[in-house]
Amino acid sequence: MPAAAVGAARRAWLETMQREFEAFREKAIVAERFGGAQTWLDPYGASGVDEFFAVACEAYFVAPERFREEHAALAQLFDGFFGARS
């Protein structure tokens, strides 16, 4: 794969992870501070993008249908990372 394509893929991965993390973090904050709906992903994932990655990976394997419904963009990334799921 050409270097430009690798760079573009890396940027797309990081942008998607950051966007999903920020949305999750906002939901976790609202749940904790304002009594909003609890997140089904472990709220510890809101402590940093690295922890969000770990929590999201677990959910990808434990509850794949729900994960795919609520985090479609991440599911696509993880399909490529872990190998396509059937």
TIMI-373833 format. One line per 10 residues: number of its first residue (from 1); for each residue x, y, z of N, C-alpha, C. Coordinates in steps of 0.05 Angstrom, whole numbers, plus 5000, padded with zeros to 4 digits. Example, Ala and Ser with C-alpha at 12.3 -4.5 7.8 and 13.67 -1.06 7.14 Angstrom:
1) 5264,4886,5156,5246,4910,5156,5264,4934,5156; 5257,4955,5142,5273,4979,5143,5258,5001,5157
END
This chain:
1) 5017,4977,5000,5000,5000,5000,5018,5025,5000; 5013,5043,4982,5029,5068,4981,5027,5084,5007; 5048,5098,5013,5050,5114,5038,5026,5133,5041; 5018,5145,5019,4996,5164,5021,4970,5150,5029; 4966,5126,5019,4942,5111,5026,4943,5102,5055; 4967,5095,5065,4970,5087,5093,4964,5111,5111; 4975,5134,5103,4970,5158,5119,4940,5165,5120; 4927,5163,5097,4898,5169,5096,4882,5149,5113; 4889,5124,5112,4875,5104,5128,4880,5109,5158; 4904,5116,5165,4910,5122,5193,4894,5146,5203
11) 4893,5167,5187,4878,5191,5194,4848,5184,5198; 4837,5168,5179,4809,5161,5180,4803,5144,5206; 4821,5126,5212,4819,5110,5237,4818,5128,5261; 4838,5145,5263,4841,5163,5287,4817,5182,5289; 4808,5193,5267,4786,5211,5268,4760,5197,5277; 4756,5173,5267,4732,5157,5275,4734,5150,5304; 4757,5141,5313,4759,5134,5342,4755,5158,5359; 4767,5181,5352,4764,5205,5368,4735,5215,5369; 4721,5214,5346,4694,5223,5344,4676,5205,5362; 4679,5179,5359,4664,5160,5375,4669,5162,5405
21) 4695,5166,5412,4703,5170,5440,4689,5194,5451; 4691,5216,5437,4679,5241,5447,4649,5239,5451; 4635,5226,5433,4606,5222,5436,4601,5204,5460; 4616,5183,5464,4613,5165,5487,4619,5180,5513; 4640,5195,5513,4648,5210,5537,4626,5229,5545; 4614,5242,5526,4592,5261,5532,4569,5246,5544; 4561,5223,5534,4539,5207,5545,4546,5198,5574; 4571,5190,5578,4579,5181,5605,4578,5204,5625; 4587,5227,5616,4586,5251,5634,4558,5258,5641; 4540,5259,5621,4512,5265,5626,4500,5245,5645
31) 4506,5220,5642,4496,5199,5660,4506,5203,5688; 4531,5208,5691,4543,5211,5718,4535,5236,5732; 4537,5258,5718,4533,5284,5731,4504,5294,5732; 4489,5285,5712,4462,5296,5710,4440,5275,5711; 4447,5251,5717,4427,5230,5720,4415,5221,5693; 4430,5224,5672,4421,5215,5646,4422,5185,5644; 4413,5175,5621,4413,5146,5617,4441,5135,5618; 4444,5112,5632,4470,5099,5635,4478,5088,5608; 4504,5088,5603,4514,5077,5579,4516,5046,5582; 4512,5032,5560,4514,5002,5562,4543,4994,5561
41) 4560,5010,5549,4589,5005,5550,4599,5014,5577; 4619,5001,5587,4631,5008,5613,4639,5037,5613; 4629,5053,5632,4635,5081,5633,4665,5087,5637; 4680,5067,5646,4709,5071,5649,4721,5078,5622; 4708,5070,5600,4718,5077,5574,4719,5107,5569; 4705,5123,5585,4705,5152,5581,4730,5165,5593; 4747,5149,5606,4770,5161,5619,4793,5168,5599; 4792,5156,5576,4812,5162,5555,4806,5146,5530; 4816,5156,5508,4811,5142,5483,4823,5114,5483; 4845,5110,5497,4857,5083,5499,4838,5064,5514
51) 4826,5073,5536,4807,5056,5551,4782,5052,5535; 4773,5073,5520,4750,5070,5503,4755,5048,5482; 4779,5047,5471,4785,5027,5452,4782,4999,5464; 4792,4995,5488,4790,4970,5502,4761,4962,5508; 4746,4981,5518,4718,4976,5524,4702,4970,5499; 4707,4985,5478,4693,4981,5452,4700,4954,5440; 4726,4946,5442,4734,4920,5431,4719,4897,5446; 4717,4900,5472,4702,4879,5487,4673,4878,5478; 4661,4901,5475,4633,4901,5467,4629,4890,5439; 4648,4895,5421,4648,4886,5394,4645,4855,5393
61) 4658,4842,5412,4658,4813,5413,4635,4802,5430; 4628,4815,5452,4609,4805,5471,4580,4810,5461; 4575,4834,5450,4548,4841,5441,4550,4853,5412; 4558,4837,5393,4564,4847,5366,4540,4861,5352; 4516,4850,5356,4493,4863,5342,4487,4890,5353; 4487,4892,5380,4482,4918,5392,4504,4938,5386; 4529,4928,5387,4552,4945,5381,4549,4956,5352; 4543,4939,5334,4540,4947,5306,4518,4967,5302; 4496,4964,5317,4474,4983,5315,4481,5010,5325; 4495,5011,5347,4501,5036,5361,4528,5049,5353
71) 4546,5033,5342,4572,5042,5335,4581,5031,5307; 4564,5037,5288,4569,5026,5261,4596,5033,5249; 4604,5058,5253,4630,5066,5242,4653,5051,5255; 4651,5047,5281,4672,5032,5295,4671,5003,5287; 4648,4992,5284,4645,4964,5276,4659,4960,5249; 4657,4978,5231,4671,4976,5205,4701,4976,5209; 4711,4994,5226,4740,4995,5232,4749,4969,5244; 4734,4959,5264,4741,4934,5278,4740,4910,5260; 4721,4910,5241,4719,4888,5221,4746,4886,5206; 4756,4909,5198,4782,4909,5184,4805,4902,5202
81) 4804,4911,5227,4826,4907,5246,4827,4877,5255; 4804,4866,5261,4803,4839,5271,4797,4818,5250; 4790,4827,5226,4782,4809,5204,4752,4810,5203; 4742,4809,5179,4712,4812,5174,4698,4791,5190; 4675,4800,5202,4658,4782,5217,4635,4772,5199; 4626,4748,5205,4604,4738,5189,4578,4744,5202
END
